[in-house]
């Protein structure tokens, strides 16, 4: 535990656990999640909202034999915890038995993750965020475009106590600045940065990147659909990792035979190595999962070959292995997910990647991506906020957004270049550390008028 927040959260978890154990249950687990978050929003190159929220949730899971009940509450007083325990126990008494219920996990040694907490982020003021937004807006003004976006900062504290002796708590900090710049001639540009330490975020660089893209994408032209070699910038690569983590790198997906993962099978080129590591200081670290199990590094892909998936306590028991520390808050029908994915860096610069395209596209990011065929990881979506035609290794101009339908597995297999620089970003599965990549082919299936 690294501060008073974690101690207070663990004390609350223990009080909730004590209340649960008074009801004659076999096992009980209390999870406390306390968030202290602030957000500054801006639109039309003006700050229009500054909000802050402090929230505490107590999640209680109890087992009576193989019957498991879960309830949650925002009340932290003794009466609130008593009622929470009553509700969870009442649910456990009436639900069907879980035939393969393996019980709650026992204690595992969780190493402290000092790199996951920065006092500067925990203490970040509205003025600090406003000053950063001012830098973004200034960059937009210089480029003659309009800035939109948000800057968030805050802490997330988690603590777990269970009847088998688990006692763990910790606090991490997260800051994120993202912006979209819009130009008068239809151009748009995007930039983002996430970090544990708010002082590590370079607001001027983020503003200039988005504003430059907005200027450069003005008066985009149409391009025929088809297969093109591409360079995907980091914002697009995040979607690849998120989707692959969601669809396949989960033990539950493998157990239910809906995953593309086969241990030892090659699905990517030698240039693609992806791990999940909650201790990596390059990302947004966390030392344990929402079951209180210490996080372990998991090699997902090693030079293109499937090496592992992530487990929570339930899926681990089914395979007679140890949990890798990837449990989510109960009730959890989705199984474990990799929440700290890191893709290995390559040896090329961004210019090298673009220079390798004879005729292809540079893609800033994707949106509205959805699975079409989960087991084959076929995804459909759109490009957004900066798509450029490249000829002879040089960017020649912007093109209108394109729709794609593409197997992300095929994308890994045809990766021919990886950048040496990486970015820390936030995906829908947590923090992600990614480089830009160059692919031999990407299938674009439709064009747009805008």
VENKA-V666404 format. One line per field, one symbol per residue. ss: DSSP state (A for helix, B for strand, O for the rest). phi: phi as a letter, one per 30 degrees, with the letter a starting at -180 (. if undefined). psi: psi as a letter, one per 20 degrees, with the letter a starting at -180 (. if undefined). Layout:
ss->???
phi->???
psi->???
This chain:
ss->OOOAAAAAAAAAAAAAAAAAAOOOOOBBBBBBBBBBBBBBBBBOOBBBBBBBBBBBBBBBBBBBOOBBBBBBBOOOOAAAAAAAAAAAAAAAAAOOOOOOOOOOOOOOOOOOOAAAOOAAAAOOOAAAAAAAAAAAAAAAAAAOOBBBBBBBBBBBBBBBBBOOOOBBBBBBBBBBBBBBBBOOOOOBBBBBBBBOOAAAOOAAAAAAAAAAAAAAOOOOBOOOOBBBBBBBOAAAAAAAAAAAAAAOOBAAAAAOOOOOOOOOOBOOOOOOOBBBOOOOOOOOOOOBOOOOOBOOOBBBBBOOBBOOOBOOAAAAAAAOOOOOOOOOOOOOOOOOOOOBBBBOOOOBOAAAAAAOOOBBBBBBBBBBBBBBBAAAOBBBBBBBBBBBBBBOOBBBBBBOOBBBBBBAAAAAAOBBBBBBBBBBBBBOOBBBBBBBBBBBBBBBBBBOOO
phi->.cadeddddddddddddeddddciddbabcccbcbbbbbccbahhbdbabbbbcbbbccccbbciccbbbbbacdbdddddddddddddddddcdddcececiddddbdcddcdddbbddddcecedddddddeddddddddcibccblabcalbbcbbbbbdcjdbbaabbcbbbcbbccbcdcidbbbaaabadcedddcddddddddddddddcdhdcdbddlcbdbccdedddedededddddbdbeddddchccddbejddbbdddcbbbbbdcdddccdadbcdcicddcdbddbchicdbabcbcddddddchbddcibdceddbdcidbdcbdbcddcbcddddddddcdbabccdacahdbdcbedchdbcabdahkbbdcbhibdcldbdebdbbbdddddddcdcabdddbbcbccdckdbcbcdbccdabcccacbcb
psi->qjrhghgghhgghhhhgghhiijkrgqqppppoppnqqppqqqkkqpipoqqpppppppppqpndjppqpqqqipjrghghghgggggghghhirqqohkpjrqqrqqoopqnhiipphhghjprhhghhgghhhghghgghikrpqqbqoqqaqopqqpprijjpoqqrprqpqppqqppprikjqqqqqqpqqgohiipnhgggghgghghhghjqlqrqpqqapqqqpprhhhhghgggghgghhkphghghjkjqipopippirriiopprpoiioihbnqpirajjjpppqppogpolipphrrqqahghghhjlrqqjlkqrpqqniiaqqoilqppqqbjqrghgghhipgoaqppgrrrlpqpgnghjlpqqaqrqlnpqpppkjqpirqqqqqqqopphghghhkpippqhqqqprpaijbqpoqrqqpqhqpopirrri.
